[in-house]
Structures are given as C-alpha cells and as structure tokens.
Amino acid sequence: MNQLVRRFISSVKYFGPGAILASMTIGAGNIVLAPRVGAWALPAYSALWIVTFAVVTKGLTAYMATRYSLLSGEHIMTLFARVRPRGWINIVSIIIGFALLPFMIATFLTILGNVVTSLTNVGNYLVWGVGIGLAIACLGFVGTLRVMEVVQLVCAVFLALGAVVAVFVVHPDWLQVIQGLFTVHIPQVATWVTAEDIVTVPVMLQVAAVYGTMNGVYPDFTAYIAWWRQKTKEQKIPLKSQELSGMKMDLFLSLLIVAFFTVAFMVAGTVILGQKQLVPNGVDLISTQREIYSAINPFIGVYLYPLAVLVVIGGTIYAGMDAVPRMIKSWADPLSTRVQKVSFKRFQGYIVLYLLFVSLPLMVIEKPIILMTLYLLMTGVFGMGLLGWGALWANQRHLPKDQRFGKGMVLIYLISNIVVTVFIVAILVIR
C-alpha cells in the first residue's frame, strides 16, 4: 500500500500540462454547451453518455499520440510530415487552423465582453471584448506557464464545485443520472425551445459539439504534446519511466476534472434551466447560467459566478497565447527549416496578431454558438478521429517492437477508433 501511495504521489507531481488542458476546455465550451444541451434534451439526462464516450475515446487517442512523441523523441506532427505526399497532413492542419481558430477566439471575446457588460452595466460587449483581447495578448508575452496552470485551475475548480453544489441543492434523480452516463440515446429537443440555433441544427451535431469541447480539440492536443516534450527536454524517454507514468496520471486527472465539471453542468442544466425553460442563446451566453449558482446563494450567482467565468475564459485566451503558436509551429517546423530558425517568441507574435485581427470582425456576426459548433466539429470531432488512426499507426509502425502495443491493447485502440468513425458518420447522417 505504501508503495502504491508513493507511486501515486510521484506521478501527481507531473500534473501541469493536463491542468492547462482541462481549464482551457472548461473555458472553451463547457460553460455554455453542457448546460445548454442538458436543458433542452429529452428524456432528461439523455445526453450524458457523450461525456463517458468522450473521456474514453479522447483519452485513448491523446495517450497514443503523446506516448509516441515521448518514446520516439519527436513530435507526432514531425512523423506526419513525412507521410506522402510529403507534408500534406501538416499543411491541411495549418490551413484549417488559420481558417477556424479565429472563430473560437471571436466566441471567447464575445462572451468576455458580455460578462464585463453584465457586471458593470457600462459600454458595449464589442468594445469590452476587443479591449480585453488586446490586454490578454500583451500579457501573453510576459506570463509564465506555471502562472497559467495555477490561476486557471483555481477558477475552474470553483466553477466545477459550484455546479456540483447546485446539483445537490436541487436533488436530481441520481439513478437516471447514472443510467444516462452509460446509455446511448439520441435526445429530442424539448417542445418549449424556440431558439433558432437549437431547433434548426441537427441534434447529433449539437451533441457532437459537447464531445468536441471535452478535454480539448486536435490542435489543443498537439500543444499538449509540445508541453510534455518541454518537460522531457525533447529527448526520448524509456518505456518504463517515471515521465511516462507521470503523463498517464496527468492525462487521467485532466479527463477526470473535465468529466466531473461537464456532468455537473449538464445535470444542472437539466434540473435548473430546463425546469425554468431557459437556454443560453444569442450573443449573451453566460447570464442564464447564473440561475445555477443562484440555487446556492443569490450573491454567488450575481457576482462570484461572472467573475469566475471572466477569469476562466480570459485564462483560456491567455493560455492560447502560448498554446496556439506552439501547436502551429509544431505543424510548420517539419515543413520548413526557415520556420524552425524563427524563435518561438517571434513566431508567437506573428500568430497572435493574425488571430486578433481576423477574429475581431467575426464578433460582429453575433452568432457565437454557430462559430463555436463549427470549430468544435472540425477540430474536436473530425480532427480527433483522424488523430486516433494516425497515432495508432505511429505506435505500431514507427516504434521499436519492444515499445509497440500488445495484441490486446491494439484491439482496444482499434475498437475505439472504429466507434469514433461510426460516431462521425452518425453526425453526418442523423438529422
């Protein structure tokens, strides 16, 4: 028992990249999407299975991709760059990243602008969003990775615990909650819902958006791998090493935190928002969720919740100042020695300026849910599905035989990838 405790403690000390990934995920979409789907989904709790599904399949994919990168000493995107025609996977990733990342940034800034407007009753969401975006961009050049980890995690935990407490206050049907987590069911939209971007959008597409935001998207995981390579000084590590065990624990804790938060918020959406016939919608995507925290105490709902959202989503953008340039550089480095020679800080400056100037005009569209769903579908569902197949191929074909998966594990990863592929087809077919 003592040996198990020591191993656990030695692994937990590696928890860092997973903390950033978890808090970025919570800020990216779960604050909005989880309670929203929980509110309109019928029967009650019928969309909860997507959380379990995402934890298992995304966890396996993330582990395979990170495992290859740590054991081989090269980022998995470097391997993908050698796939013929040479570099096409990286080029497509770069194109999609440049095309879609501004959509998510625009969504973040819209939400932040609305948070500040609701707290101060001063100004316009657009002005506040632009100002906050510029301020965070400046901070991104002087902040540290450790500060990101601590601040993000504290506020994310506050939001998660608040949602959990609210759920206990309103007494959901716990048996139905447990059944919902393990019963695959295509939910129906409640008849009282009139929001256009709910009733006109296919149900599976909206459920898929929740899957997409669970523990990050394809670009986030390339950044996650890069952070882990920083920890190992971009060197190969042995199969039976403390670093690899630490990565497993880091990823597991990240998955657990996000699943805990998502379930709590989806259940709260069902019991609190659904019963009051409320859904986050339009430009203002966070005010409705105050009802969840007001179930605990009005002060928490009116003041503490908006402040926590401000920090978590602001922290997501702040983390993105490091994550987004790092993942784009990991795509571009294998393609160009010229890019390799550019310092990270300089490269970071180019990418941040591009994202800001392209995302700010998108805020005027005033359709943040549509922007968010499109981004999450392409990168959090389709992108992760492709990464799963690529990561399995990388481990089984490009690692030494003694580091490859055994037959039993290969079967598990094959089943996971096949099920995700079927899920993708279902999204496209089911209306």
C-alpha positions as CSV (number, residue, x, y, z in Angstrom):
1,M,0.0,0.0,0.0
2,N,2.8,2.4,0.9
3,Q,4.5,1.7,-2.4
4,L,1.3,2.5,-4.3
5,V,0.9,5.8,-2.4
6,R,4.5,6.7,-3.2
7,R,4.0,5.9,-6.9
8,F,0.8,8.0,-6.9
9,I,2.5,11.0,-5.3
10,S,5.5,10.7,-7.7
11,S,3.1,10.7,-10.7
12,V,0.9,13.5,-9.5
13,K,3.8,15.9,-9.3
14,Y,3.8,15.8,-13.1
15,F,0.3,17.3,-13.2
16,G,0.7,20.5,-15.2
17,P,0.0,20.3,-19.0
18,G,-3.2,18.4,-18.1
19,A,-4.2,21.3,-15.8
20,I,-3.9,23.8,-18.6
21,L,-5.7,21.5,-21.0
22,A,-8.6,21.0,-18.5
23,S,-9.0,24.6,-17.7
24,M,-8.8,25.6,-21.4
25,T,-11.6,23.1,-22.1
26,I,-13.8,24.4,-19.4
27,G,-13.4,27.9,-20.6
28,A,-13.7,26.9,-24.3
29,G,-17.2,25.5,-24.3
30,N,-18.5,23.5,-21.4
31,I,-19.7,26.6,-19.5
32,V,-22.1,27.2,-22.4
33,L,-22.7,23.9,-24.2
34,A,-23.1,21.4,-21.3
35,P,-26.0,23.2,-19.5
36,R,-27.5,24.2,-22.9
37,V,-27.8,20.6,-24.1
38,G,-28.8,19.5,-20.7
39,A,-31.7,22.0,-20.6
40,W,-33.3,21.0,-24.0
41,A,-32.5,17.3,-24.1
42,L,-35.4,14.9,-23.6
43,P,-35.7,12.5,-21.9
44,A,-33.9,14.1,-19.0
45,Y,-30.2,13.3,-18.8
46,S,-30.3,11.5,-22.2
47,A,-27.2,13.4,-23.5
48,L,-24.9,12.5,-20.6
49,W,-23.5,9.4,-22.3
50,I,-21.5,11.8,-24.6
51,V,-19.3,12.6,-21.5
52,T,-18.4,9.0,-20.9
53,F,-17.8,8.4,-24.6
54,A,-15.5,11.4,-24.9
55,V,-13.5,10.5,-21.8
56,V,-12.8,7.0,-23.1
57,T,-12.1,7.7,-26.8
58,K,-10.3,11.0,-26.4
59,G,-8.3,9.7,-23.5
60,L,-7.1,6.8,-25.6
61,T,-6.3,9.0,-28.6
62,A,-4.4,11.5,-26.5
63,Y,-2.4,8.8,-24.8
64,M,-1.4,7.1,-28.0
65,A,-0.3,10.4,-29.6
66,T,1.6,11.6,-26.6
67,R,3.1,8.2,-25.9
68,Y,4.6,8.0,-29.4
69,S,6.1,11.5,-29.1
70,L,7.7,10.8,-25.8
71,L,9.1,7.4,-26.7
72,S,10.4,8.4,-30.1
73,G,11.7,11.9,-29.1
74,E,9.9,13.6,-32.0
75,H,6.5,15.3,-32.1
76,I,4.0,13.2,-33.9
77,M,3.4,16.0,-36.3
78,T,7.0,15.6,-37.4
79,L,6.2,12.0,-38.3
80,F,3.0,13.0,-40.1
81,A,5.1,15.5,-42.2
82,R,6.9,12.5,-43.7
83,V,3.7,10.9,-45.0
84,R,3.5,11.1,-48.8
85,P,2.7,13.4,-50.5
86,R,5.2,14.9,-48.1
87,G,3.8,17.3,-45.5
88,W,0.1,17.2,-46.6
89,I,-1.3,16.4,-43.2
90,N,0.6,19.3,-41.6
91,I,-0.4,21.7,-44.5
92,V,-4.1,20.8,-44.1
93,S,-3.8,21.2,-40.3
94,I,-2.2,24.7,-40.8
95,I,-4.9,25.7,-43.3
96,I,-7.8,24.5,-41.0
97,G,-6.1,26.2,-38.0
98,F,-5.8,29.5,-39.7
99,A,-9.3,29.3,-41.0
100,L,-11.1,28.2,-37.9
101,L,-9.2,29.3,-34.8
102,P,-10.4,32.9,-35.2
103,F,-14.0,31.6,-34.9
104,M,-13.3,30.3,-31.4
105,I,-11.3,33.4,-30.4
106,A,-14.3,35.5,-31.5
107,T,-16.6,33.4,-29.4
108,F,-14.4,33.8,-26.3
109,L,-14.2,37.6,-26.8
110,T,-17.9,37.9,-27.3
111,I,-18.5,36.0,-24.0
112,L,-15.9,38.1,-22.1
113,G,-17.4,41.3,-23.4
114,N,-20.8,40.2,-22.2
115,V,-19.5,39.2,-18.8
116,V,-18.0,42.7,-18.2
117,T,-21.0,44.5,-19.6
118,S,-23.3,42.5,-17.3
119,L,-21.1,43.2,-14.2
120,T,-20.6,46.9,-14.9
121,N,-23.7,47.9,-16.9
122,V,-21.2,50.1,-18.9
123,G,-20.3,50.1,-22.5
124,N,-20.9,47.5,-25.3
125,Y,-19.8,43.9,-25.4
126,L,-17.9,44.5,-28.6
127,V,-15.8,47.3,-27.2
128,W,-15.1,45.3,-24.0
129,G,-14.3,42.2,-25.9
130,V,-11.8,44.0,-28.2
131,G,-10.1,45.7,-25.2
132,I,-9.8,42.5,-23.1
133,G,-8.4,40.7,-26.1
134,L,-5.7,43.2,-26.7
135,A,-4.9,43.3,-22.9
136,I,-4.6,39.5,-22.7
137,A,-2.5,39.3,-25.9
138,C,0.0,41.7,-24.3
139,L,0.1,39.7,-21.0
140,G,0.6,36.5,-23.1
141,F,4.1,37.7,-24.0
142,V,5.3,38.2,-20.3
143,G,3.4,35.5,-18.4
144,T,4.7,32.1,-17.4
145,L,3.4,28.6,-17.9
146,R,3.2,28.0,-14.2
147,V,1.0,31.1,-13.5
148,M,-1.3,29.8,-16.2
149,E,-1.6,26.5,-14.6
150,V,-2.4,27.8,-11.1
151,V,-4.8,30.6,-11.9
152,Q,-6.8,28.6,-14.5
153,L,-7.1,25.6,-12.2
154,V,-8.3,27.5,-9.2
155,C,-11.1,29.3,-11.1
156,A,-12.1,26.2,-13.0
157,V,-12.3,24.2,-9.8
158,F,-14.5,27.0,-8.3
159,L,-16.9,26.7,-11.2
160,A,-17.0,23.0,-11.1
161,L,-17.6,22.8,-7.4
162,G,-20.3,25.5,-7.6
163,A,-22.1,23.5,-10.3
164,V,-21.8,20.3,-8.2
165,V,-23.2,22.0,-5.1
166,A,-26.1,23.5,-7.1
167,V,-26.9,20.0,-8.3
168,F,-27.0,18.6,-4.8
169,V,-29.2,21.5,-3.7
170,V,-31.9,20.8,-6.3
171,H,-31.8,17.0,-5.8
172,P,-31.7,15.4,-9.3
173,D,-32.7,11.8,-9.9
174,W,-29.4,10.2,-9.3
175,L,-30.4,6.8,-10.7
176,Q,-31.3,8.5,-14.0
177,V,-28.1,10.4,-14.0
178,I,-26.1,7.2,-13.7
179,Q,-28.2,5.5,-16.4
180,G,-27.7,8.5,-18.6
181,L,-23.9,8.2,-18.4
182,F,-23.9,4.7,-19.7
183,T,-26.9,4.5,-22.0
184,V,-26.5,5.8,-25.6
185,H,-29.6,7.7,-26.6
186,I,-30.3,10.2,-29.3
187,P,-32.1,13.0,-27.4
188,Q,-35.0,15.1,-28.7
189,V,-35.4,18.9,-28.3
190,A,-38.0,19.9,-25.7
191,T,-41.1,21.4,-27.3
192,W,-40.8,24.7,-25.3
193,V,-37.4,25.6,-27.0
194,T,-37.8,28.3,-29.7
195,A,-34.1,29.3,-30.2
196,E,-33.3,29.1,-33.9
197,D,-29.8,27.7,-33.4
198,I,-31.2,24.8,-31.5
199,V,-34.4,23.8,-33.4
200,T,-32.8,24.2,-36.8
201,V,-29.5,22.5,-36.1
202,P,-29.4,18.6,-36.1
203,V,-29.4,17.1,-32.6
204,M,-26.4,14.9,-33.2
205,L,-24.4,18.0,-34.4
206,Q,-25.2,19.7,-31.1
207,V,-24.3,16.7,-29.0
208,A,-21.1,16.3,-31.1
209,A,-20.1,19.9,-30.1
210,V,-20.1,18.8,-26.5
211,Y,-17.8,15.9,-27.5
212,G,-15.6,18.3,-29.3
213,T,-15.1,20.5,-26.3
214,M,-14.4,17.7,-23.9
215,N,-10.7,17.9,-22.9
216,G,-9.7,19.9,-26.0
217,V,-9.6,19.5,-29.7
218,Y,-7.0,18.3,-32.2
219,P,-4.9,21.5,-32.1
220,D,-5.0,21.5,-28.3
221,F,-3.6,18.1,-28.1
222,T,-0.7,19.0,-30.4
223,A,0.1,21.8,-27.9
224,Y,-0.3,19.3,-25.0
225,I,2.3,17.1,-26.6
226,A,4.6,20.0,-27.1
227,W,4.3,21.0,-23.4
228,W,5.2,17.4,-22.4
229,R,8.2,17.5,-24.8
230,Q,9.3,20.6,-23.0
231,K,9.2,18.7,-19.7
232,T,11.3,15.9,-21.2
233,K,13.7,18.4,-22.9
234,E,12.5,16.9,-26.2
235,Q,14.5,13.7,-25.6
236,K,13.5,10.1,-25.9
237,I,12.3,8.5,-22.7
238,P,12.3,4.8,-21.7
239,L,9.1,2.8,-21.9
240,K,9.2,2.1,-18.1
241,S,10.0,5.6,-17.0
242,Q,8.6,8.0,-14.3
243,E,7.9,10.6,-17.0
244,L,5.6,8.2,-19.0
245,S,3.8,7.2,-15.8
246,G,3.5,10.9,-14.9
247,M,2.0,11.6,-18.4
248,K,-0.6,8.9,-17.8
249,M,-1.6,10.5,-14.4
250,D,-1.5,14.0,-15.9
251,L,-3.9,13.0,-18.6
252,F,-6.1,10.9,-16.3
253,L,-6.6,13.8,-13.9
254,S,-7.3,16.2,-16.7
255,L,-10.0,13.9,-18.1
256,L,-11.5,13.4,-14.6
257,I,-11.7,17.1,-13.9
258,V,-13.4,17.9,-17.2
259,A,-15.8,15.0,-16.9
260,F,-16.7,16.0,-13.3
261,F,-17.4,19.6,-14.4
262,T,-19.3,18.6,-17.6
263,V,-21.6,16.2,-15.9
264,A,-22.4,18.7,-13.1
265,F,-23.2,21.4,-15.5
266,M,-25.3,19.2,-17.8
267,V,-27.3,17.9,-14.9
268,A,-27.7,21.4,-13.5
269,G,-28.9,22.5,-17.0
270,T,-31.5,19.7,-16.9
271,V,-32.8,20.3,-13.4
272,I,-32.5,24.1,-13.1
273,L,-32.5,25.6,-16.6
274,G,-34.8,23.0,-18.1
275,Q,-37.4,23.4,-15.5
276,K,-37.4,27.1,-15.9
277,Q,-37.4,26.8,-19.7
278,L,-34.1,28.7,-20.1
279,V,-31.3,28.1,-22.5
280,P,-28.1,30.1,-23.1
281,N,-28.6,31.7,-26.5
282,G,-27.8,34.6,-28.8
283,V,-24.8,36.9,-28.0
284,D,-25.3,36.6,-24.2
285,L,-24.3,33.0,-23.4
286,I,-23.5,33.2,-19.7
287,S,-26.3,35.2,-17.9
288,T,-28.7,32.2,-18.0
289,Q,-26.2,30.0,-16.0
290,R,-26.5,32.4,-13.1
291,E,-29.6,30.6,-12.2
292,I,-27.5,27.5,-11.4
293,Y,-25.3,29.3,-8.9
294,S,-28.2,31.3,-7.5
295,A,-29.6,28.0,-6.4
296,I,-26.9,28.0,-3.8
297,N,-26.9,31.7,-3.0
298,P,-28.0,34.9,-5.0
299,F,-24.7,36.6,-4.2
300,I,-22.8,33.7,-5.8
301,G,-25.0,33.8,-8.9
302,V,-24.9,37.6,-9.4
303,Y,-21.3,38.4,-8.5
304,L,-18.9,35.4,-8.0
305,Y,-20.0,33.4,-11.0
306,P,-19.4,36.1,-13.6
307,L,-16.0,36.9,-12.0
308,A,-15.0,33.2,-12.2
309,V,-16.2,33.0,-15.8
310,L,-14.2,36.1,-16.6
311,V,-11.0,34.6,-15.2
312,V,-11.5,31.1,-16.7
313,I,-12.4,32.3,-20.2
314,G,-9.8,35.1,-20.0
315,G,-7.3,32.5,-18.9
316,T,-8.3,30.3,-21.8
317,I,-7.3,33.0,-24.2
318,Y,-4.2,33.7,-22.1
319,A,-3.2,30.1,-22.3
320,G,-4.0,30.2,-26.0
321,M,-1.3,32.9,-26.4
322,D,1.2,30.0,-25.7
323,A,-0.8,27.0,-26.9
324,V,-1.9,28.2,-30.4
325,P,1.6,29.4,-31.6
326,R,3.2,26.3,-30.2
327,M,0.8,23.9,-32.0
328,I,1.1,25.8,-35.3
329,K,4.9,25.8,-35.0
330,S,4.8,22.1,-34.4
331,W,2.9,21.7,-37.6
332,A,5.1,24.1,-39.6
333,D,8.6,23.2,-38.3
334,P,8.9,19.8,-40.1
335,L,8.0,21.6,-43.4
336,S,10.5,24.4,-43.3
337,T,14.0,24.9,-41.9
338,R,13.3,28.7,-42.2
339,V,10.4,28.4,-39.7
340,Q,12.5,26.2,-37.4
341,K,15.0,29.0,-37.1
342,V,12.4,31.6,-36.1
343,S,12.4,32.0,-32.3
344,F,9.2,30.9,-30.5
345,K,8.6,34.4,-29.1
346,R,8.8,36.0,-32.6
347,F,6.6,33.3,-34.1
348,Q,4.2,33.8,-31.2
349,G,3.9,37.5,-32.1
350,Y,3.0,36.8,-35.7
351,I,0.3,34.3,-34.8
352,V,-1.3,36.3,-32.0
353,L,-1.5,39.4,-34.3
354,Y,-3.1,37.3,-37.0
355,L,-5.7,35.8,-34.7
356,L,-6.7,39.1,-33.2
357,F,-7.1,41.0,-36.4
358,V,-9.1,38.2,-38.0
359,S,-11.2,37.3,-35.0
360,L,-12.3,40.8,-34.1
361,P,-14.5,41.3,-37.2
362,L,-16.2,37.9,-36.6
363,M,-17.6,39.3,-33.3
364,V,-20.0,41.5,-35.4
365,I,-21.7,38.3,-36.8
366,E,-23.3,37.8,-33.4
367,K,-23.6,34.1,-33.9
368,P,-21.1,32.7,-31.3
369,I,-22.8,29.3,-30.9
370,I,-22.6,28.7,-34.7
371,L,-19.0,29.7,-34.7
372,M,-18.2,27.5,-31.7
373,T,-20.0,24.5,-33.1
374,L,-18.3,24.7,-36.5
375,Y,-14.9,24.9,-34.9
376,L,-15.5,22.1,-32.4
377,L,-17.0,19.8,-35.1
378,M,-14.0,20.2,-37.5
379,T,-11.2,20.1,-34.9
380,G,-12.7,18.3,-31.8
381,V,-14.5,15.5,-33.6
382,F,-13.2,15.0,-37.2
383,G,-9.7,16.1,-36.3
384,M,-9.6,13.8,-33.2
385,G,-10.9,10.9,-35.2
386,L,-8.1,11.2,-37.7
387,L,-5.5,11.7,-34.9
388,G,-6.7,8.4,-33.4
389,W,-5.9,6.4,-36.5
390,G,-2.7,8.3,-37.1
391,A,-1.5,7.8,-33.5
392,L,-2.2,4.0,-33.6
393,W,-0.3,3.7,-36.9
394,A,2.6,5.7,-35.4
395,N,2.9,3.5,-32.4
396,Q,2.7,0.2,-34.3
397,R,4.8,1.1,-37.3
398,H,7.4,3.6,-36.2
399,L,8.4,2.5,-32.7
400,P,10.8,-0.4,-31.9
401,K,9.0,-3.7,-31.5
402,D,9.5,-3.8,-27.7
403,Q,7.7,-0.4,-27.4
404,R,4.7,-1.3,-29.5
405,F,1.3,-2.2,-28.1
406,G,0.5,-5.8,-27.4
407,K,-2.4,-7.5,-29.3
408,G,-4.9,-6.9,-26.5
409,M,-4.2,-3.2,-26.4
410,V,-4.2,-2.9,-30.2
411,L,-7.7,-4.4,-30.2
412,I,-8.9,-1.8,-27.7
413,Y,-7.5,1.1,-29.7
414,L,-8.9,-0.4,-32.9
415,I,-12.4,-0.6,-31.4
416,S,-12.1,2.9,-30.1
417,N,-11.2,4.3,-33.5
418,I,-13.9,2.4,-35.2
419,V,-16.5,3.6,-32.8
420,V,-15.4,7.2,-33.2
421,T,-15.6,6.7,-37.0
422,V,-19.2,5.4,-36.7
423,F,-20.0,8.4,-34.5
424,I,-18.7,10.8,-37.1
425,V,-20.9,9.0,-39.8
426,A,-23.9,9.3,-37.5
427,I,-23.3,13.0,-37.1
428,L,-23.5,13.4,-40.9
429,V,-26.5,11.1,-41.4
430,I,-28.8,11.6,-38.4
431,R,-31.0,14.8,-38.5
